[in-house]
């Protein structure tokens, strides 16, 4: 033992292990806390009490377990990092307290010989297996092996109860892991005997493809350098084969040119088979490659990510997490794909590809049952109809005005340079340690405002960390109006930088069109998320800024990015938007006939609400009270408390209480709706919208009411938009959907078919929401032959007549 390591006799354990010997289950935590030190036994504080409850729910008695920790002494501030000599992503070196604790732990395991070890948290996982990352490894079947003696046993890692107390939504997952461990007592886990074909001959590859059985087939691709490196097919929870296409071992590829052409031809035919139910995980990614390079689009029966999202919209949706939920045997494997490089050898990637296939197959098999158990089959089938519509929207892309895009780059570059020159001159530039990257450097910004200008540091409400984000700068401006010229330019330069990097310089696809990837399961509210596509084109297109270049009030006007997006030649572009959609759904949920009638009549709803709340019939649309009513009613409808409302509106808490009393008195249905949703949360942990989609909440119910209230109108409106998109795609091939942007849909049609196309689009998008008194949200159109940014309101006479008749 080296001189700098404390000898075991100097480390007196503050907490002794407890439990019977030998133990069926050994529970290993990190280190004792204050309560454990005081009691002299592990897991007796709040985290220990929570562990007791979780064990009980999982069917495990604490008296049947032995409990211990990796480190026997309490670290300073309960931060185990203090006991590491080095702790980086690449290397972890324990200090003497941990090292000797690990040695004692191995001895304890050998003496008690447990059947199962539960490793709670990352420290226990690493100490017993050498793996790191409890979030990814939790729920896995691992094996503990004593470093010196011939003893091994099953090990399952899961979250530490102290972490669960901080992140309560993990509790459901932790209990699920404990139930898996409990099942091991009666039936020890056994890794499945897999049958993988990894290095097929040409004949074997052809036969494997031609002999795929009818039924569910899982497919997965791996990519390299923007091309398909290999493709796998799985037809059971243990059987799969991989067809290599790239191979670092052979300069000319795995196949001859003729063989590869023949294999792709066979795969094209296989993908068209009507007796196969194709399954993918996040198939919108894979299909981009398959369609681009092989010219075929499989008819996807199930995307496991979408099926799981329908069942549990708020849970993670990666294949590794789905495996931990739905597979009979789970062991984390996804790093095998991340760590592959050419020195590793191709077999690792090909086996990883097959692992993905059998995992996807088994997850699909279980999700197919889960959808029926939860009565969500119809909802899932609609999501798969969306899958097809969204894929073709992604593949089509949008025509780009390249000259305007380049002009924007030039303008924004010049504006940013001008702003940064002024800012750096004002703060002293390089002489004072500032440079052109200062706006993105929290160190430079915090030194400027909090060290040199001596402004009281502002902290992020959620994280508690010191920040200089835009909200913080707004607060600083209120405290120190003299800093207005500096702060105004800093905020302008930040905005210019976002416009420049995110939009003006966004990469285009090889044909000059803008394409992005949409994720139908991107949010829990069923709104899409978007990002660059599989080939690096596009960007997040969910909020395309219109800028303020036409405003006389802006000192540094920002351009209208929407003008980059153009209709194809001979076409006209339309932006279809739902009228006050979220608010109309709230009124329908509350069964508030007064509000619903005002919406039908097209009243200025914010002004009418202000008159009720402030008891003043003489208010106008420009009054401050109207703005307060607009923001305050929205916040109140979504469960804001008086203190929250007071902060949002800049009024006193007493004024906020009076605001809400008057609102609820005028519209008691809103309060009744809140009560119904709260009851549903406490009795079922879920809420549902009128389309039958559900949202389970695994966090503390006491704090999720505002989130649940907002989910209902947001998800309802998102699904109305999606239904419109699907109806247009399936029934009107002359109308091409181009973009789904927040709560609107952008499409194009031949110019000479303007009126009939808009008539069809309106019929498709005015979806009836099945309340007892059905709600149909009116849709309005803006159109342009030039660009998305040039659209103007348009209401043809024949549309107006049809709308009135309906």
C-alpha positions in Angstrom: 0.0 0.0 0.0 1.4 3.4 -1.0 2.3 6.0 1.7 -0.4 8.4 0.7 -3.2 5.8 1.3 -4.7 5.8 4.8 -4.5 2.4 6.3 -7.8 0.6 7.0 -7.4 1.0 10.8 -7.7 4.7 10.5 -11.0 4.6 8.6 -13.6 3.7 11.1 -16.9 3.0 9.4 -19.5 5.4 10.5 -22.3 3.0 9.4 -22.4 -0.8 9.7 -24.2 -3.0 7.2 -27.4 -4.5 8.4 -29.5 -7.5 7.4 -29.5 -11.2 7.8 -26.7 -13.4 6.7 -26.6 -14.8 4.1 -28.7 -12.3 2.2 -30.8 -13.0 -0.9 -30.5 -9.4 -1.8 -27.7 -7.0 -1.0 -28.5 -3.4 -1.5 -25.5 -1.2 -2.1 -25.7 2.6 -1.9 -23.1 5.3 -2.2 -22.2 6.7 1.3 -24.0 7.5 4.6 -25.6 10.8 5.2 -26.2 12.7 8.4 -29.1 10.5 9.6 -27.2 7.3 8.8 -24.2 8.5 10.7 -26.3 9.4 13.7 -28.1 6.1 13.7 -25.1 4.0 12.8 -27.0 2.0 10.1 -27.6 2.7 6.4 -30.7 4.0 4.7 -32.6 5.4 7.7 -33.1 9.0 6.5 -35.6 10.3 4.0 -34.0 8.3 1.2 -34.1 5.2 3.3 -37.8 5.6 4.1 -38.5 6.1 0.4 -36.5 3.0 -0.4 -38.7 1.0 2.1 -41.8 2.2 0.3 -40.4 1.3 -3.1 -39.3 -2.1 -2.0 -42.8 -2.8 -0.6 -44.4 -1.8 -3.9 -42.0 -4.1 -5.7 -42.9 -7.0 -3.4 -39.6 -7.1 -1.5 -39.3 -7.0 2.3 -36.5 -4.8 3.6 -36.0 -7.5 6.3 -35.0 -9.9 3.5 -32.3 -7.5 2.4 -28.9 -6.6 3.6 -28.0 -2.9 3.2 -24.6 -1.3 2.9 -22.6 1.4 1.1 -19.6 1.6 -1.1 -18.0 4.3 1.1 -18.4 3.7 4.9 -17.8 7.4 5.8 -19.9 10.5 5.1 -18.3 12.7 2.4 -18.1 16.5 3.0 -21.4 18.1 2.1 -22.6 14.6 1.0 -20.6 15.1 -2.2 -18.9 11.8 -3.1 -16.8 13.8 -5.6 -14.7 15.0 -2.7 -13.4 11.5 -2.2 -12.0 11.1 -5.7 -8.5 11.9 -6.7 -9.6 12.2 -10.3 -13.1 12.0 -11.8 -13.4 12.7 -15.5 -15.2 11.1 -18.3 -12.0 9.3 -19.4 -10.8 8.3 -15.9 -11.9 7.8 -12.4 -9.4 7.4 -9.6 -10.8 6.8 -6.1 -9.3 8.3 -3.0 -8.4 6.2 0.1 -11.9 6.4 1.6 -13.6 5.0 -1.5 -10.8 2.5 -2.3 -10.8 0.9 1.1 -14.6 1.0 1.2 -14.6 -1.0 -2.1 -12.2 -3.5 -0.6 -14.4 -3.9 2.4 -17.5 -4.2 0.2 -15.9 -7.1 -1.8 -15.2 -8.9 1.5 -18.7 -8.3 2.7 -20.2 -9.7 -0.5 -18.0 -12.8 -0.2 -19.1 -13.4 3.3 -22.8 -12.9 2.7 -22.9 -14.5 -0.8 -26.1 -12.7 -2.0 -28.1 -14.0 -4.9 -28.8 -10.5 -6.2 -27.1 -7.2 -5.7 -29.0 -4.0 -6.2 -26.5 -1.2 -7.1 -28.2 2.1 -6.2 -26.6 5.0 -8.1 -23.6 5.5 -10.3 -21.0 5.0 -7.5 -22.3 1.6 -6.6 -22.6 0.6 -10.3 -19.0 1.7 -11.0 -17.5 0.1 -7.9 -19.1 -3.3 -8.6 -18.9 -3.5 -12.4 -16.6 -0.8 -13.7 -19.5 0.6 -15.8 -20.5 4.3 -15.5 -23.8 6.1 -16.2 -26.7 4.9 -14.1 -29.3 6.5 -16.3 -28.3 4.3 -19.3 -27.4 1.1 -17.3 -30.3 1.0 -14.9 -32.6 -2.0 -15.3 -29.8 -4.0 -16.9 -28.9 -7.6 -16.0 -25.2 -7.5 -15.0 -23.0 -9.9 -13.2 -20.8 -9.2 -10.2 -17.6 -11.1 -10.0 -15.4 -11.1 -7.0 -11.9 -9.7 -8.0 -10.0 -12.5 -6.2 -12.3 -15.4 -5.2 -14.6 -17.6 -7.2 -17.9 -16.0 -6.5 -20.3 -14.2 -8.8 -24.0 -13.2 -8.7 -26.6 -11.3 -10.6 -26.6 -7.5 -10.3 -29.2 -4.9 -11.2 -28.4 -1.2 -11.2 -31.1 1.4 -10.6 -31.5 5.0 -9.3 -30.5 5.8 -5.8 -33.5 6.9 -3.7 -31.8 10.2 -2.9 -31.8 10.9 -6.6 -35.4 9.9 -6.9 -36.3 12.4 -4.2 -34.8 15.1 -6.4 -36.2 13.7 -9.6 -39.6 12.2 -8.6 -40.6 11.1 -12.1 -37.8 8.5 -11.8 -39.6 6.7 -9.0 -41.9 4.8 -11.3 -38.9 3.6 -13.2 -37.0 2.7 -10.1 -40.0 0.6 -8.8 -40.1 -1.1 -12.2 -36.5 -2.1 -11.8 -37.0 -3.4 -8.3 -39.9 -5.6 -9.6 -37.6 -7.0 -12.2 -35.0 -7.8 -9.5 -37.7 -9.5 -7.4 -38.7 -11.7 -10.3 -35.1 -12.9 -10.4 -35.5 -14.6 -7.0 -38.0 -17.1 -8.5 -36.5 -17.3 -12.0 -32.9 -16.2 -12.4 -32.3 -14.2 -15.6 -30.7 -16.0 -18.5 -29.3 -14.1 -21.5 -31.2 -15.3 -24.6 -29.4 -17.6 -27.1 -29.3 -15.3 -30.1 -28.9 -16.5 -33.7 -27.1 -13.7 -35.7 -25.9 -14.0 -39.3 -23.1 -11.4 -39.5 -20.8 -12.2 -42.4 -23.1 -13.8 -45.0 -21.9 -15.0 -48.3 -23.8 -13.6 -51.3 -25.9 -16.8 -51.6 -26.7 -16.8 -47.8 -27.6 -13.1 -47.9 -30.0 -13.6 -50.9 -31.5 -16.7 -49.2 -32.0 -14.9 -45.9 -33.8 -12.0 -47.6 -36.0 -14.2 -49.9 -36.9 -16.5 -46.9 -38.0 -13.8 -44.5 -41.2 -15.2 -42.9 -44.5 -13.3 -43.1 -45.5 -11.3 -40.1 -43.6 -8.8 -38.0 -40.1 -7.9 -39.3 -37.9 -5.4 -37.6 -35.5 -3.4 -39.7 -32.6 -1.1 -38.8 -29.8 0.6 -40.6 -26.4 1.9 -39.5 -24.9 4.8 -41.4 -21.4 6.0 -42.1 -20.4 9.1 -44.0 -23.9 9.9 -45.1 -24.5 6.4 -46.5 -26.0 3.1 -45.4 -23.1 1.0 -43.8 -25.3 -2.0 -43.1 -28.9 -3.1 -42.7 -30.4 -5.6 -40.4 -33.6 -7.6 -40.3 -35.0 -9.4 -37.2 -38.0 -11.8 -37.1 -38.0 -12.8 -33.5 -36.6 -11.8 -30.1 -33.4 -13.8 -30.8 -33.0 -14.1 -34.6 -31.6 -11.5 -37.0 -29.2 -11.1 -39.8 -27.1 -8.2 -41.0 -26.2 -7.4 -44.6 -23.0 -5.4 -44.7 -22.6 -2.8 -47.4 -19.4 -1.0 -46.2 -16.4 -2.8 -44.8 -13.2 -1.3 -43.6 -11.4 -4.6 -44.3 -12.0 -4.3 -48.0 -11.2 -1.2 -50.0 -13.8 -2.1 -52.6 -16.6 -2.9 -50.2 -18.1 -6.1 -48.9 -19.7 -7.1 -52.2 -18.8 -6.8 -55.8 -20.8 -4.1 -57.7 -23.0 -6.7 -59.3 -23.7 -8.5 -56.0 -24.6 -5.2 -54.3 -27.0 -4.3 -57.1 -28.7 -7.7 -56.9 -29.0 -7.5 -53.1 -30.5 -4.0 -53.3 -32.9 -5.2 -56.0 -34.0 -8.0 -53.7 -34.4 -5.7 -50.8 -36.6 -3.4 -52.9 -38.9 -6.3 -53.6 -38.9 -7.5 -50.0 -39.9 -4.0 -48.8 -43.0 -4.2 -51.1 -44.2 -7.5 -49.6 -47.8 -7.2 -48.4 -47.5 -10.1 -46.0 -44.8 -8.4 -43.9 -45.5 -5.9 -41.1 -42.5 -3.7 -41.1 -41.3 -2.3 -37.7 -38.8 0.5 -37.2 -37.6 2.5 -34.2 -37.6 6.1 -35.2 -38.2 5.0 -38.8 -38.4 8.5 -40.2 -34.6 8.6 -39.9 -34.0 5.2 -41.6 -36.5 5.8 -44.4 -34.7 9.0 -45.4 -31.7 6.8 -46.4 -33.7 3.9 -47.8 -35.8 6.2 -50.0 -32.9 8.3 -51.2 -30.4 5.6 -52.1 -32.7 2.7 -53.0 -35.8 4.5 -54.3 -38.3 2.5 -52.2 -40.4 3.4 -49.2 -41.4 0.4 -46.9 -45.0 0.5 -45.6 -44.3 0.8 -41.9 -46.8 -1.0 -39.7 -45.3 0.2 -36.4 -42.7 2.7 -35.3 -42.0 1.6 -31.7 -41.0 5.1 -30.7 -44.5 6.4 -31.7 -46.3 3.4 -30.2 -44.6 4.0 -26.8 -45.2 7.7 -27.1 -48.9 7.1 -27.4 -48.8 4.9 -24.3 -46.5 7.1 -22.2 -45.9 10.5 -23.7 -43.8 11.8 -20.9 -41.3 8.9 -20.6 -38.0 8.6 -22.5 -38.4 7.0 -25.9 -34.9 5.7 -26.9 -34.7 2.0 -27.8 -32.5 1.3 -24.8 -35.2 2.7 -22.5 -38.0 0.8 -24.3 -35.9 -2.4 -24.0 -35.7 -1.8 -20.2 -39.5 -1.5 -20.1 -40.8 -4.1 -22.5 -38.2 -6.8 -23.0 -38.1 -9.9 -20.9 -34.3 -9.7 -20.7 -32.5 -6.4 -20.8 -28.9 -5.4 -20.8 -27.7 -2.0 -22.1 -25.9 -2.3 -25.4 -26.1 1.0 -27.2 -22.5 2.0 -26.5 -21.5 -0.8 -28.8 -22.6 1.4 -31.7 -21.2 4.6 -30.3 -17.7 3.2 -29.6 -17.3 1.5 -33.0 -14.3 2.7 -35.1 -12.4 1.0 -37.8 -9.8 -0.4 -35.4 -12.6 -2.3 -33.5 -13.5 -4.4 -36.5 -16.8 -4.6 -38.3 -18.3 -7.5 -36.4 -19.0 -5.2 -33.4 -21.1 -2.9 -35.6 -22.9 -5.8 -37.3 -23.7 -7.5 -34.1 -24.9 -4.2 -32.7 -27.2 -3.8 -35.7 -28.7 -7.3 -35.1 -29.1 -6.4 -31.4 -31.1 -3.3 -32.4 -33.3 -5.5 -34.7 -34.2 -8.1 -32.1 -34.8 -5.4 -29.5 -37.1 -3.5 -31.8 -38.9 -6.8 -32.7 -39.6 -7.7 -29.0 -40.5 -4.2 -28.0 -43.0 -4.0 -30.9 -44.5 -7.4 -29.9 -45.1 -6.2 -26.4 -46.3 -2.7 -27.4 -48.8 -4.3 -29.7 -50.3 -5.9 -26.6 -49.9 -2.8 -24.5 -51.9 -0.6 -26.9 -54.9 -3.0 -26.6 -54.5 -3.1 -22.8 -54.6 0.7 -22.6 -57.3 0.9 -25.3 -55.1 3.1 -27.5 -55.2 1.2 -30.7 -57.1 3.9 -32.6 -54.8 6.6 -31.4 -51.7 4.7 -32.5 -53.1 3.9 -35.9 -53.7 7.7 -36.5 -50.1 8.3 -35.5 -48.9 5.9 -38.1 -51.0 7.7 -40.7 -49.2 10.8 -39.6 -45.9 8.9 -40.1 -46.6 8.6 -43.8 -47.8 12.1 -44.3 -44.8 13.6 -42.4 -42.3 11.5 -44.3 -43.4 12.7 -47.7 -43.4 16.3 -46.4 -39.8 15.8 -45.2 -38.7 14.2 -48.5 -40.4 16.9 -50.6 -38.7 19.8 -48.8 -39.2 23.5 -49.6 -37.8 25.6 -52.5 -35.3 28.1 -51.3 -34.7 31.7 -52.5 -30.9 31.3 -52.6 -30.2 34.9 -53.6 -32.2 36.2 -50.7 -30.6 33.8 -48.3 -27.1 34.9 -49.4 -28.2 38.6 -49.1 -29.4 37.9 -45.5 -26.0 36.4 -44.7 -24.3 39.5 -45.9 -26.6 41.9 -44.1 -26.5 40.0 -40.8 -22.8 39.6 -40.9 -22.4 43.4 -41.3 -24.9 44.1 -38.6 -23.2 41.7 -36.2 -19.8 43.2 -36.9 -21.1 46.8 -36.3 -22.7 45.8 -33.1 -19.7 43.9 -31.8 -17.4 46.8 -32.6 -19.5 49.2 -30.5 -19.8 46.7 -27.6 -16.1 45.8 -27.5 -15.1 49.5 -27.7 -17.5 50.2 -24.8 -16.2 47.5 -22.5 -12.5 47.9 -23.3 -12.0 45.1 -25.8 -9.0 42.9 -25.7 -7.1 45.2 -23.3 -9.7 44.2 -20.7 -9.9 40.6 -21.7 -13.0 40.7 -23.9 -13.3 39.5 -27.5 -15.8 38.9 -30.2 -16.9 35.6 -28.5 -17.9 37.4 -25.3 -21.7 37.2 -25.9 -21.5 33.4 -25.8 -19.1 33.3 -22.9 -20.7 33.2 -19.5 -17.4 33.9 -17.9 -16.8 37.2 -19.8 -20.4 38.3 -19.4 -20.6 37.6 -15.7 -17.2 39.3 -15.2 -18.5 42.4 -17.0 -21.8 42.8 -15.2 -21.2 41.2 -11.8 -17.5 41.8 -11.1 -16.7 45.0 -12.9 -20.1 46.8 -13.0 -20.8 45.3 -9.5 -24.4 44.5 -10.2 -26.1 42.0 -7.8 -25.9 38.6 -9.5 -29.1 37.3 -11.0 -29.9 33.6 -10.8 -31.9 31.3 -12.9 -35.1 30.5 -11.2 -35.0 26.8 -12.1 -31.3 26.0 -11.7 -30.3 28.5 -9.2 -27.1 29.3 -11.1 -25.9 32.8 -11.9 -26.9 33.9 -15.4 -26.7 36.7 -17.9 -29.4 35.4 -20.2 -31.9 37.8 -21.9 -34.2 37.8 -18.8 -31.3 38.6 -16.6 -30.3 41.5 -18.9 -33.9 42.8 -18.8 -33.7 42.8 -15.0 -30.4 44.5 -15.0 -31.8 47.2 -17.4 -34.6 47.9 -14.9 -32.0 48.3 -12.1 -29.5 50.3 -14.1 -31.2 52.3 -16.9 -27.9 54.0 -17.6 -26.7 50.7 -19.1 -29.5 50.8 -21.8 -27.2 51.5 -24.8 -24.9 48.6 -23.9 -27.6 46.1 -23.0 -29.7 47.0 -26.1 -26.8 46.3 -28.4 -25.9 43.1 -26.6 -29.4 41.7 -27.0 -29.5 42.9 -30.6 -26.2 41.2 -31.4 -27.4 38.0 -29.8 -30.5 38.0 -31.9 -28.6 38.8 -35.0 -26.2 35.9 -34.2 -29.2 33.4 -33.9 -30.7 34.6 -37.1 -27.4 34.3 -38.9 -26.3 30.8 -37.6 -29.6 29.1 -37.3 -31.4 30.3 -40.4 -29.4 32.4 -42.9 -26.6 29.9 -42.8 -28.7 26.8 -42.5 -27.3 24.1 -44.9 -29.4 23.2 -47.9 -29.9 19.8 -49.4 -28.0 18.8 -52.5 -30.7 20.1 -54.8 -30.9 23.5 -53.1 -34.1 22.7 -51.2 -34.6 23.1 -47.5 -35.4 19.9 -45.7 -35.6 19.1 -42.0 -36.4 16.0 -39.9 -39.7 16.1 -38.1 -40.2 14.1 -34.9 -43.8 13.2 -34.4 -43.0 12.1 -30.8 -40.9 15.1 -30.2 -43.0 16.6 -27.5 -45.5 15.3 -24.9 -48.2 17.5 -26.3 -48.1 15.9 -29.8 -46.7 19.0 -31.4 -43.8 18.1 -33.6 -40.2 18.9 -33.0 -37.8 19.4 -35.9 -34.1 19.5 -36.6 -31.6 19.0 -39.4 -32.4 16.0 -41.6 -30.4 12.8 -41.8 -28.0 14.5 -44.4 -27.4 17.7 -42.5 -29.9 19.9 -44.3 -32.2 22.4 -42.7 -32.6 23.3 -39.1 -35.3 23.5 -36.4 -38.2 24.9 -38.4 -40.9 25.0 -35.7 -40.6 28.7 -35.1 -39.5 30.5 -38.2 -39.1 34.2 -37.2 -40.9 36.9 -39.1 -38.4 39.5 -37.8 -39.3 43.2 -37.4 -37.9 44.7 -40.5 -41.1 46.7 -41.1 -41.2 48.1 -37.6 -40.4 51.7 -37.0 -39.8 51.0 -33.3 -36.8 48.7 -33.6 -33.3 50.2 -33.6 -31.8 47.1 -35.0 -34.5 45.5 -37.2 -34.3 41.8 -37.9 -35.1 40.3 -41.3 -38.2 38.2 -42.1 -36.7 34.7 -42.4 -39.9 33.4 -43.8 -39.1 35.1 -47.1 -36.4 32.4 -47.8 -39.2 29.8 -48.2 -40.8 29.8 -51.7 -43.5 27.9 -53.5 -42.4 25.8 -56.5 -42.7 27.3 -59.9 -46.4 27.4 -61.0 -47.6 27.1 -57.4 -48.9 29.3 -54.7 -48.2 29.0 -51.0 -50.7 29.1 -48.2 -50.4 29.4 -44.5 -53.4 27.9 -42.7 -53.8 29.0 -39.1 -56.5 28.1 -36.5 -58.3 30.9 -34.9 -57.5 31.3 -31.1 -57.3 27.6 -30.9 -56.0 26.9 -27.4 -58.5 29.3 -25.8 -61.4 27.8 -27.7 -60.5 24.4 -26.4 -60.3 25.7 -22.8 -63.8 27.2 -23.2 -65.1 23.9 -24.5 -63.4 21.9 -21.7 -65.1 24.2 -19.2 -68.4 24.0 -21.1 -68.5 27.8 -20.9 -71.2 28.8 -23.3 -70.6 32.5 -22.8 -67.0 32.3 -24.0 -67.9 29.9 -26.8 -70.6 32.3 -28.1 -68.1 35.2 -28.0 -65.7 33.1 -30.1 -68.5 32.2 -32.6 -69.3 35.9 -32.9 -65.7 36.9 -33.5 -65.6 39.2 -30.4 -62.5 40.7 -29.1 -62.3 38.1 -26.3 -59.5 39.9 -24.4 -61.4 43.2 -24.3 -64.6 41.5 -23.2 -62.7 39.7 -20.4 -61.1 42.9 -19.3 -64.5 44.6 -19.0 -65.6 41.8 -16.7 -62.5 41.6 -14.6 -62.0 45.3 -14.1 -65.7 46.2 -14.1 -65.3 48.9 -16.8 -67.4 48.9 -19.9 -65.5 51.9 -21.3 -62.2 50.0 -21.9 -60.7 50.0 -25.4 -58.5 47.6 -27.3 -55.5 49.9 -26.5 -56.0 49.9 -22.8 -53.5 48.4 -20.3 -56.3 46.4 -18.7 -56.9 44.5 -22.0 -53.2 43.4 -22.0 -53.4 42.4 -18.4 -56.6 40.4 -19.1 -55.0 38.7 -22.1 -51.9 37.5 -20.2 -53.7 37.0 -16.8 -56.6 34.9 -18.1 -54.3 32.7 -20.1 -52.1 32.1 -17.0 -55.1 31.6 -14.7 -56.7 29.1 -17.1 -53.5 27.1 -16.9 -53.5 27.0 -13.1 -51.3 29.9 -12.1 -51.4 30.8 -8.4 -51.8 34.4 -7.3 -48.1 34.9 -6.5 -47.2 33.5 -10.0 -49.8 35.7 -11.6 -48.6 38.7 -9.7 -45.0 38.2 -10.9 -46.2 37.7 -14.5 -48.3 40.8 -14.6 -46.3 43.1 -12.4 -49.1 43.6 -9.9 -49.5 42.9 -6.2 -50.6 39.5 -4.9 -53.8 41.1 -3.5 -54.6 42.4 -7.0 -53.8 39.0 -8.5 -56.2 37.4 -6.0 -58.9 39.9 -6.9 -58.3 39.3 -10.6 -58.8 35.6 -10.3 -61.8 35.8 -8.0 -63.6 38.0 -10.6 -62.5 35.7 -13.5 -63.8 32.6 -11.8 -67.0 34.3 -10.7 -67.7 35.3 -14.3 -66.7 31.9 -15.6 -67.2 29.2 -12.9 -66.8 26.5 -15.5 -63.1 27.2 -15.6 -62.8 26.5 -11.9 -64.9 23.3 -12.2 -62.6 22.2 -15.0 -59.6 22.7 -12.8 -61.2 20.5 -10.1 -62.1 17.7 -12.6 -58.5 17.6 -13.8 -57.1 17.6 -10.3 -59.4 14.7 -9.3 -58.3 12.8 -12.4 -54.6 13.3 -11.5 -55.0 12.1 -8.0 -57.1 9.1 -8.8 -55.5 7.9 -12.1 -52.3 9.9 -12.6 -53.5 10.8 -16.1 -55.5 13.2 -18.1 -57.0 12.7 -21.6 -58.1 14.9 -24.5 -61.3 14.4 -26.5 -59.4 12.5 -29.2 -58.7 9.8 -26.6 -54.9 10.5 -26.2 -53.7 10.3 -22.7 -50.8 11.7 -20.6 -49.6 9.9 -17.5 -47.7 11.9 -14.9 -45.1 10.1 -12.8 -44.0 13.2 -11.0 -45.4 14.5 -7.7 -49.1 15.0 -8.4 -49.3 18.1 -6.2 -47.2 20.1 -8.6 -48.4 19.0 -12.1 -51.9 20.6 -12.3 -50.7 23.6 -14.4 -48.8 21.3 -16.8 -51.8 19.0 -17.1 -54.2 21.8 -17.7 -52.0 23.2 -20.5 -51.5 19.7 -22.0 -55.2 19.3 -22.8 -55.6 22.3 -25.2 -52.1 22.1 -26.5 -52.4 18.4 -27.5 -55.9 18.9 -28.8 -54.8 21.7 -31.1 -51.7 19.8 -32.2 -53.9 16.8 -33.2 -56.3 19.0 -35.1 -53.4 20.3 -37.2 -52.1 16.8 -37.7 -55.6 15.6 -38.8 -55.7 18.3 -41.3 -52.2 17.4 -42.6 -53.2 13.7 -42.9 -56.5 14.4 -44.6 -54.8 16.7 -47.2 -52.0 14.1 -47.8 -54.3 11.2 -48.2 -57.1 12.8 -50.2 -55.7 15.7 -52.2 -52.5 14.9 -54.1 -52.5 18.3 -55.9 -51.9 20.0 -52.5 -48.4 19.5 -51.1 -47.8 20.0 -47.4 -44.5 21.8 -47.0 -44.1 22.8 -43.3 -45.8 22.2 -40.0 -44.9 25.3 -38.0 -46.1 25.3 -34.4 -49.9 25.6 -34.7 -50.2 26.3 -38.5 -49.7 24.3 -41.7 -47.9 25.6 -44.7 -48.8 24.0 -48.1 -48.7 24.8 -51.8 -51.0 24.1 -54.7 -51.1 25.0 -58.5 -52.0 28.7 -58.9 -54.8 28.0 -61.2 -56.4 25.7 -58.5 -56.4 28.3 -55.8 -60.0 28.4 -54.8 -60.8 24.7 -55.0 -57.5 23.9 -53.2 -58.3 26.2 -50.4 -61.8 24.9 -50.2 -60.5 21.4 -49.8 -57.8 22.5 -47.3 -60.4 24.2 -45.2 -62.7 21.1 -45.2 -59.7 19.0 -44.2 -58.5 21.3 -41.4 -61.8 22.2 -39.8 -61.8 19.1 -37.7 -64.7 18.4 -35.4 -63.5 17.9 -31.8 -66.0 15.5 -30.2 -67.3 17.4 -27.2 -70.9 17.0 -26.2 -71.4 20.2 -28.1 -68.8 19.6 -30.8 -66.2 22.2 -31.4 -64.8 23.1 -34.8 -62.1 25.7 -34.8 -62.2 28.0 -37.8 -59.2 28.2 -40.1 -57.9 31.3 -41.8 -55.6 31.5 -44.8 -52.7 33.7 -45.9 -51.4 33.2 -49.4 -48.6 34.3 -51.6 -47.0 33.5 -55.0 -43.7 34.9 -53.8 -42.7 33.5 -50.4 -43.9 32.3 -47.0 -42.9 35.7 -45.6 -45.1 37.6 -48.1 -48.3 35.9 -47.4 -51.4 38.1 -47.0 -54.9 37.3 -45.6 -57.2 35.8 -48.2 -60.8 34.9 -48.0 -62.4 34.1 -51.4 -66.2 34.8 -51.6 -67.1 31.2 -52.2 -65.2 30.1 -49.0 -67.0 32.7 -47.0 -70.4 31.5 -48.2 -69.5 27.9 -47.5 -68.2 28.7 -44.1 -71.4 30.6 -43.2 -73.6 27.8 -44.4 -71.7 25.4 -42.2 
